Each structure stands twice: as C-alpha cells, then as structure tokens.
C-alpha cells in the first residue's frame, strides 16, 4: 500500500470521529437550551407541567328554589346518592376496602335496591376496579343510604349530588314544570370539552327560568404530586359558586289546593281534558291553575308536554258573544232594546240555529245575550248598519285574541281568529271557526274587571338573589290603554249578571247562581270539529263546555275560567257543580262575602291534633265537612296527614293515625292519587302506583294487617276510564 492510500484510509475514521463529536456538541447545546428555556416548539414547558399536575374540582352551585306567593316551597333541591363499588382488582388503591364476599354482598344489598340478586352478583363479579350498579344504584335518598351503610359492607361507597324534588307532587305541575339531571357540555380556556351533570329545567317555570335558577358553579384549583395529594406550600386558587336565584310565583297554594280538588272531582265525569284557572282581577296574577290529564314531576308520569293553559287551542264557543256584544257597543251599532226573530237565520245555503231550535219568538238583543242566542249574533253582524268584518277583527285583536299574552312561560300559542266569508265571521261572532287559549280568555276578561283596560297576565311575582337576598325583579301591574269605555263595561256587567241571575227559564247561566252572591259570567258550549270527517261531531257530550266569570259584580276581585271537553256523562254538570264550590271556597278564604257564611261550604284551617282525643278531633273535623279516615283502634291521635296551618275545603280527606297496637290497610277505592300517597307515606308503607286519577284497584284488600314488610300496588284510572 503506498503512502497516499494509507493517508486516505486514516482520514476516514478521523472524519467520522469529528462528525460524532459535532453531533454530541449539538445535543449538548439542545440540552442546555432546554434547561435554560421554558419554551419548546412554541409550548411553555413549565406551564405544561403545571397544568398536568393541576387538580380542578368543581364547587357545585345550588339551584334556586321555586316558591308560591307566600313563600311556601314548590320545588327544592335534595341530596341524592349513587353507589360506587370497589372490586378486588382495586386493592392496590383501596387496601382492604373492597367487596370480599360477592354472594353475601349481593344478598344483603339487592332488597334495598330492588334488584335481582343474580343480576347484582354479575355486576359485582366484573374484572374492574370499580363499578356502578345502574339506574337502581342512582338517585338514592338519604334514608336509603343510611340503611345501606348500616349493613357495614366493605367496598360500598357513595357519591353525593343534588336532584330536584317537588314536595306537593301533582300540584300546579304544568305551571311549575320539572327539572332533571342532564349532561351539560362546556369548554375550558384551552377549548377542551368538559361534561358535567347538572339539573336542567325541562318544562314550565323550571325551563323558562333555567338560567336564573341554575346559578354558576365555582371551582377549587391546586397542585398535586404523583400520588394525587396536594403539594404543601403551593398556591391554591378558588372561585366561589354563585347559587341560583329563587323564584316566587303568583300562585296562592290555598286557592291552588281548592282548584286541584275541583278538577279532581271533574275527573269523575271522564272528560278528554278539563282545566280551571283563577286570576286576580286587579293585577292579572295567576292565583291557581289545574288541569287533567296531569302528572307528578317527581315520577314524571307525563303524557302531554304542553301546558293546557297556554298551548291548548280550541273553539271557545259562546263565551265569545261577550266580546262581540262589547264590540258592537264600542262601534255604536248596538241597541239592547231592539228586537229580532230568534230560532234560525239563513246565510246563502247555510243556516244559523239557536241552541233552542224553535227560538223564543221576537226578543231584544239584551235578552238574546241572556239566552245565548246565535241568531242574535247573526243579526248584530248581518243587519243593515251592523258590525262589519273589519270592525270585529279589530276588536278581537284589541282584546288580545290571536296574539301572545306574554305570560312568563314558553311555547304559548296565539290561536287563530282568521275569518273572511260571511258565514265564517258570523260563526266567529259566537266562537266557532276560530281558536283561542284559556290564558287569552282570562286576559280578555280583565277588560271588564279593570274598567276597560287589559291586564297582562303574570305567573312570576318576584325573583330574589339567594346569595344576597336582593330582589332583582318584581312584577309590576301592566295595563293597556283605555280600550273600552267604563259605560260599556258597566253595561256588559249588567248583561253578564242577567246570564247568571235572570229569572227567565231561558237564562243559560242559572246553574252557576249562588244565592246572595253577585257572580257575573257567560257560559259557552262549542261544537268539536272532526278533521277526519270534515264535520262537527254531534254526540250528546261531543262539546267543549266552558264558563268565564268573575265576582263580585261591581268591583271584581276574582276571575275564573273553566272548560271541559267531551265528558262521558253529565254534559256541563261536572263543570258548574265544581266551579260553584270553588268560587264559594275562594270567597270564604278571602273574606269576600257575608251572605252565605253559614253554608257548609266554608273552608277549614287544620290544627295540630297530636295527643288529642280521637272522638273530639273527629267531631270538629266532621262538623266542618272534612272527611276523616282513621287508622288504628286507639283513642288518641299520634299522626296526621295534613299539617297544621293548611286549609281544607269541604269533602277533602285527612288521615288520623291513632295509638294502636296494629294498623290495617283501609279501603282506598276511588281515592285520589294525592290522598292515597299521603296515607302510605304517613304509614311508611312501600308502594308503587300505575296510572293517575283515582284508585280503581289495590293489591292488598282493606283490613290487611300492616307490617314492616308491607308493600302495596295501586292501580289508578288511565285516560279517565272509570
């Protein structure tokens, strides 16, 4: 090998060595850079490491409470618990706190969770660190949690959360609505998705005011070590939770209770639906509203997700004659003493008939209103210089029909008052061929109670910041400009008075009469349009019966609107019997009259009867029209289903438990759901309920001895098939 070749051979390893050393040098520089600089590839490594070791715990905001106008709670938060079970695989974290005996644990736990033992054993035998037990292991009450803890089963843990509870059950449920725990997505500062479980309103006030009720969650943030514990000396950052606002409704719970009772009694007539709403005539506040079908927001046995008060549209019938007459007066085309021939009226090929087909001969228009004459309306609209289509449309619009009232609820329906042809606008004049809602009827009635000015209806009285107790919103009485003159209002009051108190046998509202009591109103009976046949139904009970009224006449305080669709029997009797009773109960409660105070329809305020003589208490309650159900054979009262201070109407039930050695199941047939559940909860009896309305079957017969293991199933009316 020559010298030149040897030199080349030696140069190659030297070159490689230099390259290697250069690479080492570059790595050294990179390492030094990393040590000295917090940023790598545009990312702050110090910040990155900090975030990886940061624990952020949510501090849950409490949902606000919904109250009635007097501050009685209607929707509250209660603690709810979920079972978390540690399995043998988790011993590395939990030490000895895991399920040791699957079979023993399943056998003891299953009865308290109403679970099948074998299903539970399968869940406890999984190759996992921890498991939940499904829906049966969620939403547990404090009592049930304590019962499970008393078993001292290793590996059984609980997580706490809040759930919504409605202490009165099926009580103004469509108005209050309901809320449930739902997954809510949010994003942190780096746009990372965060999923949390929150109580979210689904209907009614719970939904409309969900943001106000929800509040804002807070958080606690700190640095953790590799074992998950807080690093001593590191800074802790926290933001307090801001609890939700409390909402006070305009509902009066006592009037609501009277209304609920009236609607439950209407239920025995098996209608397709029924509703009653009560309004303060001076403010527009909704004092009560109840309807059937209904539901219990605690069990969410709901079939219709729409509030009948604001969403249900239907042909209102003859209650609209009030506004047609008022419109004629307003436009100067009304003479109450003028006469027309009743019975029937032809418009082309169509014939308008009075409900009494032969008619009453020649009658005045004033008397026609008392008779609820359709032909009278036809003459008002069709005669020379009568009320025009344009004028009637404008009046209906001014009176609030065909538009939203703006009440503080979602999904309000505005109805439809369109009419073009002669027959259409005549039909509209007596409430057929158009559609309105119950809340529109209530609002329109304020024209009469408020001297010609409309009042906006309200359901929310005030909103209070629960954190500061500051009132952030207070309802103001909102009235329109003068729409109808006071002279016309007074004339309409006289006409509506005669509907109820007229001495003529043809007076249509005489069934709502209460002697010595100045009720004014208008009845309605509307045909039901059958979309499948394109005609109106013609069965004896194929109608919507309604009543729109107020009292006292000269200075109205209370407005009532009630309607019932297709009762199975009794036509309108189910409506007027119960509306009359309701009006009397409200009047007595508000001290509105003196003429009929001796009647047995007065209300009664419940006292505490604990420790008192059973016979003495029964005599007092019976004398006030209250139905007493006695449990046990003792002579002293030890429990009562209705608490001190609550108000009962005649015919309502109270359960008294006596000092007895044993108790028996009573006969609960035809009891309301509310009465039945009050009894069963009072006696700590496990129960399940199928249906709604009134009890039609009980799994344990009357007289069955009650033990600690007693369980009963009640079957209630479904779709009002009694």
PyMOL commands that set and color helices and strands:
alter all, ss='L'
color gray80, all
select helices_A, chain A and resi 3-36+45-52+88-94+102-113+117-124+134-137+142-149+173-176+204-208+210-214+253-269+308-311+317-330+365-371+374-382+389-398+422-429+438-449+486-501+510-512+573-589+614-623+673-682
alter helices_A, ss='H'
color red, helices_A
select strands_A, chain A and resi 39-40+43-44+54-59+66-67+73-86+130-132+156-165+179-187+193-201+218-223+237-239+246-249+273-280+286-292+339-341+344-347+350-353+362-364+460-465+470-474+520-527+529-530+535-536+543-551+558-565+604-605+627-631+637-640+647-648+653-658+686-690+695-698+711-716
alter strands_A, ss='S'
color yellow, strands_A
deselect
rebuild
show_as cartoon
